[in-house]
Amino acid sequence: MQTSILRILVIATLALATTACANTIRGLGRDTANTVNATQNAGEDIAEAAD
C-alpha cells in the first residue's frame, strides 16, 4: 500500500516538474524572439537615421 502511494506521488511530482520545465523553455523562447526583434528594429532605426 505504501509503495503504491509513493509511486503515485513520484509520478505526480515528475509530471509537475516536466510541465514547469516546458513552460520555462517556452517563455525563454518568447523572450529570445522578442530580443531578436528589438535588436532588428533598433538596427533599422539606426539605418533610417543614417539616411
C-alpha positions in Angstrom: 0.0 0.0 0.0 2.7 2.5 0.9 4.7 1.6 -2.2 1.7 2.4 -4.4 1.2 5.8 -2.7 4.8 6.6 -3.0 4.8 5.6 -6.7 1.8 7.8 -7.4 3.5 10.7 -5.6 6.7 10.3 -7.6 4.9 10.1 -10.9 2.8 13.2 -9.9 6.0 15.1 -8.9 7.7 14.2 -12.2 4.7 15.3 -14.2 4.6 18.6 -12.4 8.3 19.2 -12.9 8.1 18.3 -16.6 5.2 20.8 -17.1 7.1 23.5 -15.2 10.2 23.0 -17.4 8.2 23.1 -20.6 6.6 26.4 -19.5 10.1 27.8 -18.7 11.5 26.8 -22.0 8.5 28.2 -23.9 8.9 31.5 -22.0 12.6 31.6 -22.7 11.9 31.1 -26.4 9.5 34.0 -26.4 12.0 36.2 -24.6 14.7 35.4 -27.1 12.4 36.1 -30.0 11.4 39.5 -28.5 15.1 40.3 -28.0 15.9 39.5 -31.6 13.0 41.6 -32.9 14.0 44.5 -30.7 17.6 44.3 -32.0 16.4 44.2 -35.6 14.1 47.1 -35.1 16.9 49.1 -33.4 19.2 48.4 -36.4 16.6 49.5 -38.8 16.0 52.7 -36.9 19.7 53.4 -36.9 19.9 52.7 -40.7 17.0 55.1 -41.3 18.6 57.8 -39.2 21.8 57.5 -41.1 20.0 58.1 -44.5 
